Amino acid sequence: MRRCRLSKRLVNRNYPRYICRMEMPKDPRGRKQHAPSDAQRKLVQLHATMGTRQDMIARVLNIDPKTLRLHYRDELDLSTVNANATIGGKLFNKAKGGDTASMIFWMKTRAGWREKSDVNLISEDRSMSPVRSARDLTDNELAAMLEKP
């Protein structure tokens, strides 16, 4: 395995030299090939961590979204994972420290807890009850409703 000199991705040595698409020769008909700098990589990582959409990141860099995905794949994929791990770690530490809200949030999202609300819609004297459709009523209940003035 070796690293592609442009994308820094691992490339298998047994395949032809041009297995990494970024090392392919330039097309004389097209525009100049994009060569990402370290500053651009950090900018993409920052935007991806914050949740900026890929088409907007491409506009910031003045490149096509396909070019963004080709040259910055690792930054786009790993920045969200790293951000989730950082925030999740802080939440976990707060929950371990005794923060009740963090504990409840963790248990609801990770352990499947949920709040069950039992709402009784029938009054005690049964004068007010939820509306039922005619399909749910028995024949005797329908007849009783028709006899009422």
C-alpha positions, -999 to 999 in steps of 0.1 A, spaced: 0 0 0 11 35 -7 -4 70 -2 -17 89 -32 4 121 -34 -26 143 -39 -55 128 -19 -33 112 8 -55 81 5 -41 46 6 -37 30 -28 -28 -6 -36 7 -10 -52 -4 -40 -73 -28 -19 -93 -17 5 -121 -3 39 -111 -35 57 -120 -58 38 -96 -62 70 -76 -84 92 -98 -66 123 -85 -33 111 -101 -48 108 -135 -33 131 -162 -50 164 -167 -75 167 -194 -62 194 -218 -98 204 -227 -110 211 -192 -102 235 -165 -72 232 -142 -73 202 -118 -82 211 -82 -53 207 -58 -65 210 -22 -44 229 3 -42 222 40 -61 254 47 -89 243 24 -90 209 41 -93 225 75 -121 248 62 -140 218 48 -136 199 80 -149 229 100 -179 233 78 -187 196 77 -184 194 115 -209 223 119 -233 206 96 -230 228 65 -245 212 34 -220 199 9 -233 221 -19 -227 252 2 -192 241 12 -185 236 -25 -198 272 -32 -175 286 -5 -145 269 -22 -158 278 -57 -157 242 -69 -183 217 -80 -199 194 -53 -186 164 -72 -150 178 -70 -156 184 -32 -166 148 -26 -137 135 -47 -109 155 -30 -123 159 5 -140 126 11 -122 119 44 -129 153 58 -166 151 49 -171 116 64 -149 118 95 -157 153 108 -193 144 116 -182 113 134 -156 132 154 -181 159 163 -207 133 175 -181 116 196 -169 148 212 -205 160 221 -215 125 231 -185 122 254 -193 155 271 -229 145 275 -218 111 289 -195 128 314 -222 152 325 -246 123 330 -219 104 350 -214 136 371 -250 136 382 -267 160 358 -303 147 359 -313 162 325 -283 146 308 -291 113 324 -327 114 313 -317 124 277 -291 96 275 -316 70 287 -343 82 263 -320 83 233 -297 54 240 -316 30 263 -350 32 247 -368 49 276 -399 69 269 -424 88 288 -459 72 289 -488 96 292 -521 81 302 -549 105 293 -583 95 304 -609 112 281 -640 99 299 -655 120 327 -665 104 360 -703 106 353 -696 93 317 -715 124 303 -684 133 283 -666 106 264 -646 105 232 -665 104 199 -667 70 185 -676 63 149 -708 45 140 -687 15 129 -675 10 165 -710 10 180 -730 -21 186 -766 -24 172 -781 -18 207 -760 14 212 -771 27 178 -808 20 186 -804 38 220 -789 68 203 -818 70 178 -844 68 206 -831 98 224 -850 130 217 
